Amino acid sequence: MHRAITAKTEVVHHRCSVKLFQWEMHSDQECKPMTFIQVTKSRQQTTAASSRTLKTSCSEMQMIRSVLSAGEPTALIQKEVLTLSDEERRALLDKAGILSTIEIGAAETLAIKAGLAIPWNKLRLLRRWLKSSGICLAGEERMRQISCQIVGDNLKGEIAPFSFPLPSGGEEVNGSPLVYIPHLVDMVVHLLDDNERAGLLTWHDGYIPASEVWLKIGGDKGGGTFKMNFQIVNVAAPNSVHNTCVFCCFEAGDSVTNLHVALDHFKDQVEHLHGMKWR
């Protein structure tokens, strides 16, 4: 069998440069060319090498990767990194001085807080724990600013005159916090629109008439506060905590007098909801 061997040599005139030899073997059967690369042997470890030596080494590695990956050295580097464990990757990024943390913005962090339904003090604990794993949540001050922008005039708070029982009997009137949503009808319509856009509304296989939307309004006393809330029944899990919307909350007992103080201004809005048309 006749074989012809030809050599192609590329030499850069510098004693530390890489020399690339490509040998092509021609025969009756198709063969892939063999490539030989001269690699400069370093006398020092990489951590102790000079910037000039490191530049030469990186250049040689780039050429080797280019040959091995058929011209896609970046893709090969990605595959090399994936072979490392999570700890090795994190250590590699830290030693290289590359930012290895994930930054989460204020609006996204606020959404996380709302989704988890946790108070500010629990969010601080979560922030410290995530930071140890390279995940940084936005600062609380910026989050509160965005929260105020979102809430706007949709939430009001005041000190209202509530009745409190005396140890010796009888009652006394003291000021206590009252927080509420002033526009209940708008809030209900907004949530109905959101659920419709998300495709979450259901009529429970005809149990609810197709021309009706059901709301459930109720109150709960616990933890030193009384909370009034509503739930949209036209969803898959109407009793879920994620479907429960608090529209009024006050720090006092649930006596008849206190309920009148907190809820009388909702009477007309609830009656309006009972007869209104949504669509």
Summary of the structure (lengths in Angstrom):
residues: 279
radius of gyration: 34.8
end to end distance: 86.0
largest distance: 116.6
contacts: 624
relative contact order: 0.07
helix: 42%
strand: 23%
